[in-house]
């Protein structure tokens, strides 16, 4: 065949080089991307730098360096875990006598339910101190450090002190509460020497699932808000009135958490329906990445259900609390089974407070209490 002109040979070489370069680029990009199980592209760990091809006669393309990052999908480790949530706990009145007699037995009737869960959290509505001056308010609560022993013995894993009684005995009470936490090793959230500590979550890994629980209060006496709210330079409570800061804490915890819980003190006393402020905050927290939002304060049960993919429990009621027979004595434990961010199931275990202690209900009494609890959802805007 006749020889190819020099110009044609050059053009052919350049064309071949362009094809080779394009194929190399596509192969490198395919190695760097994968599906994370949710239909979204995510990075995967690699053992070596991707091989590259250099074509001197073509413009060079620079790829981002490979990283060793593992993206965990929505269901985390894939293992379901059960979380238990209960309402307000203090150790006043008859509970004080029970605590003095045997801290490990105070919550014995309800301990099997709490202990069976993978993680249990309550609201500890008292200062842990035997010192200090009471705050200028109608009701002030305090308990000795043995209160933390009582909670741990019942299977409780952490407690929120972000509520309108956490600083009932002032700076001295706060100092003693933090000292009691350190000495006992029992985790307390929603309170700290500054805002960083107060808004920091309790974290635990259970069955490979990374759990985070953030505590905050939407209820504070007006005259005490400034003195009780944790700031960058002031000890105090995590305040849900500081919505931006609370949302920022949720946003910060989201990337390293499989199941994210916000435990709140909120609502209007003696109301069985959530307030507009509760509903608005619940939506803001879910939008920020919370998977479960629960709380108490109203001294009444309020409804629970689903808000999009999340689970909301507006009112857990009193729990270990002096209470007369009637609505204030209606209580229970909210059990939530989650696999990562997915809420698989939830269940209410009804109980009634007798002698300050929650007593689980059985038989017909339990069926009736459960039906009443289900009806509370009617005014929440939540789905079953």
C-alpha positions as a Python dict, from the first residue, in 0.01 Angstrom:
ca = {
    (1, 'X'): (0, 0, 0),
    (2, 'X'): (123, 355, -54),
    (3, 'X'): (275, 520, 254),
    (4, 'X'): (52, 752, 464),
    (5, 'X'): (138, 1121, 445),
    (6, 'X'): (324, 1253, 753),
    (7, 'X'): (39, 1492, 851),
    (8, 'X'): (-214, 1206, 849),
    (9, 'X'): (13, 988, 1065),
    (10, 'X'): (41, 1265, 1325),
    (11, 'X'): (-333, 1319, 1337),
    (12, 'X'): (-390, 944, 1379),
    (13, 'X'): (-146, 927, 1674),
    (14, 'X'): (-316, 1219, 1845),
    (15, 'X'): (-660, 1063, 1798),
    (16, 'X'): (-546, 731, 1949),
    (17, 'X'): (-391, 913, 2245),
    (18, 'X'): (-717, 1100, 2311),
    (19, 'X'): (-914, 773, 2318),
    (20, 'X'): (-663, 610, 2557),
    (21, 'X'): (-671, 913, 2787),
    (22, 'X'): (-1052, 917, 2799),
    (23, 'X'): (-1070, 547, 2887),
    (24, 'X'): (-814, 592, 3168),
    (25, 'X'): (-1010, 883, 3311),
    (26, 'X'): (-1337, 685, 3312),
    (27, 'X'): (-1171, 388, 3484),
    (28, 'X'): (-1023, 610, 3755),
    (29, 'X'): (-1358, 778, 3821),
    (30, 'X'): (-1533, 438, 3841),
    (31, 'X'): (-1282, 321, 4106),
    (32, 'X'): (-1347, 632, 4320),
    (33, 'X'): (-1728, 611, 4334),
    (34, 'X'): (-1969, 349, 4457),
    (35, 'X'): (-2328, 325, 4580),
    (36, 'X'): (-2365, 359, 4962),
    (37, 'X'): (-2673, 141, 4976),
    (38, 'X'): (-2920, 432, 4960),
    (39, 'X'): (-2883, 512, 4591),
    (40, 'X'): (-2629, 793, 4660),
    (41, 'X'): (-2268, 795, 4554),
    (42, 'X'): (-2017, 769, 4836),
    (43, 'X'): (-1644, 718, 4885),
    (44, 'X'): (-1496, 378, 4967),
    (45, 'X'): (-1165, 277, 5115),
    (46, 'X'): (-889, 199, 4863),
    (47, 'X'): (-563, 11, 4908),
    (48, 'X'): (-350, 200, 4658),
    (49, 'X'): (-343, 512, 4447),
    (50, 'X'): (-532, 467, 4115),
    (51, 'X'): (-313, 402, 3814),
    (52, 'X'): (-288, 703, 3581),
    (53, 'X'): (-201, 735, 3215),
    (54, 'X'): (-4, 1034, 3083),
    (55, 'X'): (-54, 1155, 2726),
    (56, 'X'): (207, 1423, 2661),
    (57, 'X'): (35, 1565, 2355),
    (58, 'X'): (-306, 1614, 2529),
    (59, 'X'): (-414, 1862, 2801),
    (60, 'X'): (-366, 1693, 3143),
    (61, 'X'): (-660, 1621, 3380),
    (62, 'X'): (-591, 1629, 3757),
    (63, 'X'): (-806, 1393, 3968),
    (64, 'X'): (-866, 1452, 4343),
    (65, 'X'): (-644, 1237, 4565),
    (66, 'X'): (-795, 911, 4691),
    (67, 'X'): (-910, 903, 5054),
    (68, 'X'): (-963, 625, 5306),
    (69, 'X'): (-1322, 705, 5405),
    (70, 'X'): (-1601, 462, 5487),
    (71, 'X'): (-1956, 580, 5422),
    (72, 'X'): (-2216, 407, 5640),
    (73, 'X'): (-2566, 394, 5499),
    (74, 'X'): (-2893, 490, 5660),
    (75, 'X'): (-2920, 164, 5856),
    (76, 'X'): (-2573, 187, 6008),
    (77, 'X'): (-2441, -154, 6105),
    (78, 'X'): (-2773, -309, 6005),
    (79, 'X'): (-2840, -432, 6360),
    (80, 'X'): (-3166, -317, 6529),
    (81, 'X'): (-3140, -178, 6882),
    (82, 'X'): (-3407, -90, 7137),
    (83, 'X'): (-3405, 241, 7324),
    (84, 'X'): (-3617, 312, 7634),
    (85, 'X'): (-3735, 659, 7735),
    (86, 'X'): (-3913, 765, 8054),
    (87, 'X'): (-4018, 1096, 8206),
    (88, 'X'): (-3955, 1306, 8515),
    (89, 'X'): (-3760, 1163, 8807),
    (90, 'X'): (-3688, 1322, 9144),
    (91, 'X'): (-3641, 1178, 9491),
    (92, 'X'): (-3857, 1402, 9706),
    (93, 'X'): (-4103, 1295, 9977),
    (94, 'X'): (-4151, 921, 10014),
    (95, 'X'): (-3887, 859, 9748),
    (96, 'X'): (-3628, 1020, 9972),
    (97, 'X'): (-3697, 757, 10238),
    (98, 'X'): (-3675, 476, 9983),
    (99, 'X'): (-3346, 617, 9854),
    (100, 'X'): (-3199, 629, 10203),
    (101, 'X'): (-3307, 272, 10275),
    (102, 'X'): (-3167, 109, 9959),
    (103, 'X'): (-3079, 305, 9644),
    (104, 'X'): (-3050, -10, 9435),
    (105, 'X'): (-3411, -108, 9507),
    (106, 'X'): (-3595, 222, 9457),
    (107, 'X'): (-3700, 155, 9098),
    (108, 'X'): (-3707, -224, 9121),
    (109, 'X'): (-4064, -266, 8987),
    (110, 'X'): (-3981, -103, 8654),
    (111, 'X'): (-3617, -212, 8632),
    (112, 'X'): (-3687, -519, 8414),
    (113, 'X'): (-3832, -301, 8137),
    (114, 'X'): (-3549, -47, 8147),
    (115, 'X'): (-3275, -310, 8176),
    (116, 'X'): (-3406, -508, 7882),
    (117, 'X'): (-3349, -215, 7646),
    (118, 'X'): (-3011, -163, 7483),
    (119, 'X'): (-3008, 196, 7609),
    (120, 'X'): (-3239, 379, 7853),
    (121, 'X'): (-3267, 753, 7922),
    (122, 'X'): (-3479, 952, 8171),
    (123, 'X'): (-3521, 1314, 8279),
    (124, 'X'): (-3353, 1375, 8615),
    (125, 'X'): (-3549, 1669, 8750),
    (126, 'X'): (-3338, 1758, 9053),
    (127, 'X'): (-3001, 1896, 9154),
    (128, 'X'): (-2761, 1632, 9286),
    (129, 'X'): (-2641, 1811, 9596),
    (130, 'X'): (-2683, 1841, 9970),
    (131, 'X'): (-2553, 2198, 9976),
    (132, 'X'): (-2636, 2536, 9827),
    (133, 'X'): (-2920, 2784, 9857),
    (134, 'X'): (-3256, 2722, 9689),
    (135, 'X'): (-3340, 2932, 9386),
    (136, 'X'): (-3616, 3195, 9420),
    (137, 'X'): (-3897, 2975, 9288),
    (138, 'X'): (-4197, 2784, 9421),
    (139, 'X'): (-4060, 2430, 9393),
    (140, 'X'): (-3697, 2328, 9437),
    (141, 'X'): (-3570, 1970, 9425),
    (142, 'X'): (-3244, 1812, 9531),
    (143, 'X'): (-3116, 1462, 9602),
    (144, 'X'): (-2793, 1303, 9726),
    (145, 'X'): (-2546, 1131, 9488),
    (146, 'X'): (-2709, 797, 9569),
    (147, 'X'): (-2985, 906, 9328),
    (148, 'X'): (-2748, 820, 9043),
    (149, 'X'): (-2696, 476, 9197),
    (150, 'X'): (-3072, 426, 9197),
    (151, 'X'): (-3093, 509, 8826),
    (152, 'X'): (-2799, 290, 8727),
    (153, 'X'): (-2933, -1, 8934),
    (154, 'X'): (-3263, 18, 8746),
    (155, 'X'): (-3093, -8, 8405),
    (156, 'X'): (-3089, 360, 8315),
    (157, 'X'): (-2783, 445, 8104),
    (158, 'X'): (-2798, 826, 8104),
    (159, 'X'): (-3014, 1110, 8236),
    (160, 'X'): (-3082, 1463, 8117),
    (161, 'X'): (-3059, 1740, 8376),
    (162, 'X'): (-3161, 2005, 8123),
    (163, 'X'): (-3484, 2108, 8289),
    (164, 'X'): (-3631, 2377, 8515),
    (165, 'X'): (-3493, 2209, 8829),
    (166, 'X'): (-3139, 2123, 8723),
    (167, 'X'): (-2994, 2435, 8891),
    (168, 'X'): (-3239, 2461, 9180),
    (169, 'X'): (-2949, 2497, 9423),
    (170, 'X'): (-2739, 2742, 9227),
    (171, 'X'): (-2373, 2728, 9131),
    (172, 'X'): (-2286, 2514, 9433),
    (173, 'X'): (-2552, 2262, 9336),
    (174, 'X'): (-2425, 2260, 8978),
    (175, 'X'): (-2070, 2200, 9098),
    (176, 'X'): (-2187, 1912, 9317),
    (177, 'X'): (-2397, 1761, 9038),
    (178, 'X'): (-2100, 1753, 8802),
    (179, 'X'): (-1879, 1612, 9078),
    (180, 'X'): (-2134, 1338, 9145),
    (181, 'X'): (-2140, 1250, 8777),
    (182, 'X'): (-1762, 1224, 8768),
    (183, 'X'): (-1741, 1018, 9087),
    (184, 'X'): (-2016, 774, 8988),
    (185, 'X'): (-1936, 742, 8620),
    (186, 'X'): (-2308, 777, 8548),
    (187, 'X'): (-2357, 999, 8239),
    (188, 'X'): (-2554, 1322, 8277),
    (189, 'X'): (-2636, 1537, 7973),
    (190, 'X'): (-2774, 1886, 7911),
    (191, 'X'): (-2563, 2050, 8181),
    (192, 'X'): (-2203, 2163, 8197),
    (193, 'X'): (-1932, 2412, 8287),
    (194, 'X'): (-1996, 2590, 7958),
    (195, 'X'): (-2212, 2559, 7648),
    (196, 'X'): (-1974, 2315, 7481),
    (197, 'X'): (-2022, 2070, 7766),
    (198, 'X'): (-2393, 2135, 7810),
    (199, 'X'): (-2485, 2074, 7446),
    (200, 'X'): (-2247, 1780, 7407),
    (201, 'X'): (-2426, 1449, 7343),
    (202, 'X'): (-2402, 1130, 7540),
    (203, 'X'): (-2262, 876, 7297),
    (204, 'X'): (-2252, 499, 7295),
    (205, 'X'): (-2193, 223, 7041),
    (206, 'X'): (-2436, -67, 7063),
    (207, 'X'): (-2421, -361, 6821),
    (208, 'X'): (-2207, -147, 6595),
    (209, 'X'): (-2465, 135, 6594),
    (210, 'X'): (-2340, 477, 6701),
    (211, 'X'): (-2597, 643, 6928),
    (212, 'X'): (-2599, 1010, 7036),
    (213, 'X'): (-2841, 1170, 7285),
    (214, 'X'): (-2856, 1549, 7325),
    (215, 'X'): (-3044, 1702, 7620),
    (216, 'X'): (-3197, 2053, 7631),
    (217, 'X'): (-3480, 2242, 7803),
    (218, 'X'): (-3746, 2463, 7653),
    (219, 'X'): (-3879, 2537, 8004),
    (220, 'X'): (-3701, 2792, 8226),
    (221, 'X'): (-3840, 3046, 8472),
    (222, 'X'): (-3825, 3388, 8306),
    (223, 'X'): (-3625, 3544, 8588),
    (224, 'X'): (-3369, 3261, 8573),
    (225, 'X'): (-3314, 3222, 8199),
    (226, 'X'): (-2998, 3435, 8184),
    (227, 'X'): (-2844, 3285, 8498),
    (228, 'X'): (-2925, 2923, 8411),
    (229, 'X'): (-2842, 2912, 8040),
    (230, 'X'): (-2497, 2778, 7954),
    (231, 'X'): (-2283, 3007, 7738),
    (232, 'X'): (-1926, 2998, 7616),
    (233, 'X'): (-1817, 3154, 7947),
    (234, 'X'): (-2093, 3048, 8190),
    (235, 'X'): (-2186, 2714, 8342),
    (236, 'X'): (-2548, 2609, 8310),
    (237, 'X'): (-2804, 2418, 8106),
    (238, 'X'): (-2845, 2352, 7736),
    (239, 'X'): (-3140, 2571, 7645),
    (240, 'X'): (-3386, 2479, 7370),
    (241, 'X'): (-3480, 2847, 7370),
    (242, 'X'): (-3144, 2893, 7197),
    (243, 'X'): (-3280, 2718, 6890),
    (244, 'X'): (-2987, 2795, 6662),
    (245, 'X'): (-2738, 2654, 6909),
    (246, 'X'): (-2943, 2339, 6966),
    (247, 'X'): (-2990, 2288, 6594),
    (248, 'X'): (-2615, 2338, 6547),
    (249, 'X'): (-2547, 2064, 6807),
    (250, 'X'): (-2774, 1825, 6616),
    (251, 'X'): (-2614, 1916, 6285),
    (252, 'X'): (-2266, 1864, 6429),
    (253, 'X'): (-2352, 1521, 6571),
    (254, 'X'): (-2525, 1391, 6258),
    (255, 'X'): (-2222, 1287, 6045),
    (256, 'X'): (-2080, 1057, 6314),
    (257, 'X'): (-2410, 915, 6443),
    (258, 'X'): (-2633, 632, 6325),
    (259, 'X'): (-2928, 706, 6558),
    (260, 'X'): (-2958, 1063, 6688),
    (261, 'X'): (-3188, 1140, 6984),
    (262, 'X'): (-3288, 1476, 7131),
    (263, 'X'): (-3433, 1452, 7484),
    (264, 'X'): (-3623, 1769, 7575),
    (265, 'X'): (-3795, 1932, 7869),
    (266, 'X'): (-4092, 2103, 7705),
    (267, 'X'): (-4467, 2157, 7694),
    (268, 'X'): (-4730, 2323, 7911),
    (269, 'X'): (-4812, 2180, 8251),
    (270, 'X'): (-5128, 1968, 8275),
    (271, 'X'): (-5189, 1980, 7900),
    (272, 'X'): (-5228, 1654, 7710),
    (273, 'X'): (-5175, 1812, 7367),
    (274, 'X'): (-4841, 1951, 7249),
    (275, 'X'): (-4806, 2327, 7225),
    (276, 'X'): (-4729, 2507, 6902),
    (277, 'X'): (-4377, 2570, 7032),
    (278, 'X'): (-4324, 2196, 7082),
    (279, 'X'): (-4447, 2113, 6734),
    (280, 'X'): (-4235, 2381, 6571),
    (281, 'X'): (-3920, 2272, 6756),
    (282, 'X'): (-3982, 1906, 6674),
    (283, 'X'): (-3994, 1988, 6302),
    (284, 'X'): (-3677, 2201, 6325),
    (285, 'X'): (-3487, 1923, 6497),
    (286, 'X'): (-3603, 1659, 6249),
    (287, 'X'): (-3503, 1889, 5964),
    (288, 'X'): (-3159, 1922, 6127),
    (289, 'X'): (-3115, 1545, 6139),
    (290, 'X'): (-3274, 1413, 6460),
    (291, 'X'): (-3420, 1063, 6432),
    (292, 'X'): (-3599, 1056, 6770),
    (293, 'X'): (-3728, 1356, 6968),
    (294, 'X'): (-3882, 1284, 7308),
    (295, 'X'): (-3945, 1474, 7628),
    (296, 'X'): (-4151, 1556, 7934),
    (297, 'X'): (-4253, 1837, 8173),
    (298, 'X'): (-4631, 1865, 8149),
    (299, 'X'): (-4693, 1615, 8435),
    (300, 'X'): (-4932, 1456, 8188),
    (301, 'X'): (-4888, 1208, 7907),
    (302, 'X'): (-4888, 1350, 7555),
    (303, 'X'): (-4906, 1164, 7227),
    (304, 'X'): (-4634, 1003, 7020),
    (305, 'X'): (-4599, 904, 6657),
    (306, 'X'): (-4410, 955, 6334),
    (307, 'X'): (-4312, 1287, 6182),
    (308, 'X'): (-4183, 1189, 5841),
    (309, 'X'): (-3905, 936, 5901),
    (310, 'X'): (-3858, 1039, 6267),
    (311, 'X'): (-4030, 934, 6590),
    (312, 'X'): (-4167, 1205, 6823),
    (313, 'X'): (-4281, 1148, 7182),
    (314, 'X'): (-4422, 1476, 7310),
    (315, 'X'): (-4491, 1386, 7671),
    (316, 'X'): (-4360, 1097, 7884),
    (317, 'X'): (-4527, 1226, 8200),
    (318, 'X'): (-4402, 1186, 8556),
    (319, 'X'): (-4202, 871, 8626),
    (320, 'X'): (-4047, 844, 8972),
    (321, 'X'): (-4230, 1133, 9131),
    (322, 'X'): (-4457, 1215, 9420),
    (323, 'X'): (-4801, 1217, 9261),
    (324, 'X'): (-5162, 1184, 9372),
    (325, 'X'): (-5383, 926, 9197),
    (326, 'X'): (-5520, 1051, 8868),
    (327, 'X'): (-5374, 1180, 8539),
    (328, 'X'): (-5046, 1280, 8705),
    (329, 'X'): (-4988, 921, 8811),
    (330, 'X'): (-5028, 783, 8459),
    (331, 'X'): (-4686, 692, 8326),
    (332, 'X'): (-4490, 433, 8134),
    (333, 'X'): (-4184, 361, 7922),
    (334, 'X'): (-4157, 438, 7551),
    (335, 'X'): (-3965, 162, 7372),
    (336, 'X'): (-3829, 244, 7027),
    (337, 'X'): (-3658, -10, 6803),
    (338, 'X'): (-3436, 152, 6541),
    (339, 'X'): (-3191, 29, 6282),
    (340, 'X'): (-2970, 329, 6223),
    (341, 'X'): (-3199, 611, 6114),
    (342, 'X'): (-3493, 383, 6041),
    (343, 'X'): (-3758, 363, 6314),
    (344, 'X'): (-3869, 1, 6290),
    (345, 'X'): (-4128, -9, 6570),
    (346, 'X'): (-4229, 173, 6886),
    (347, 'X'): (-4430, 59, 7185),
    (348, 'X'): (-4575, 211, 7503),
    (349, 'X'): (-4538, 8, 7824),
    (350, 'X'): (-4801, 163, 8056),
    (351, 'X'): (-4754, 198, 8429),
    (352, 'X'): (-4903, 385, 8724),
    (353, 'X'): (-4719, 569, 9001),
    (354, 'X'): (-4780, 430, 9348),
    (355, 'X'): (-4575, 549, 9643),
    (356, 'X'): (-4369, 761, 9406),
    (357, 'X'): (-4258, 456, 9204),
    (358, 'X'): (-4382, 346, 8857),
    (359, 'X'): (-4559, 10, 8871),
    (360, 'X'): (-4607, -162, 8531),
    (361, 'X'): (-4967, -245, 8445),
    (362, 'X'): (-5088, -586, 8331),
    (363, 'X'): (-5401, -743, 8189),
    (364, 'X'): (-5709, -532, 8133),
    (365, 'X'): (-5558, -231, 8310),
    (366, 'X'): (-5268, -231, 8064),
    (367, 'X'): (-5500, -266, 7763),
    (368, 'X'): (-5714, 27, 7876),
    (369, 'X'): (-5410, 247, 7949),
    (370, 'X'): (-5263, 166, 7610),
    (371, 'X'): (-5586, 258, 7431),
    (372, 'X'): (-5595, 591, 7616),
    (373, 'X'): (-5233, 658, 7522),
    (374, 'X'): (-5302, 585, 7154),
    (375, 'X'): (-5587, 837, 7157),
    (376, 'X'): (-5350, 1113, 7267),
    (377, 'X'): (-5200, 1111, 6917),
    (378, 'X'): (-5518, 1274, 6782),
    (379, 'X'): (-5404, 1632, 6855),
    (380, 'X'): (-5036, 1590, 6769),
    (381, 'X'): (-5038, 1594, 6389),
    (382, 'X'): (-4827, 1276, 6401),
    (383, 'X'): (-4885, 951, 6212),
    (384, 'X'): (-4910, 610, 6386),
}
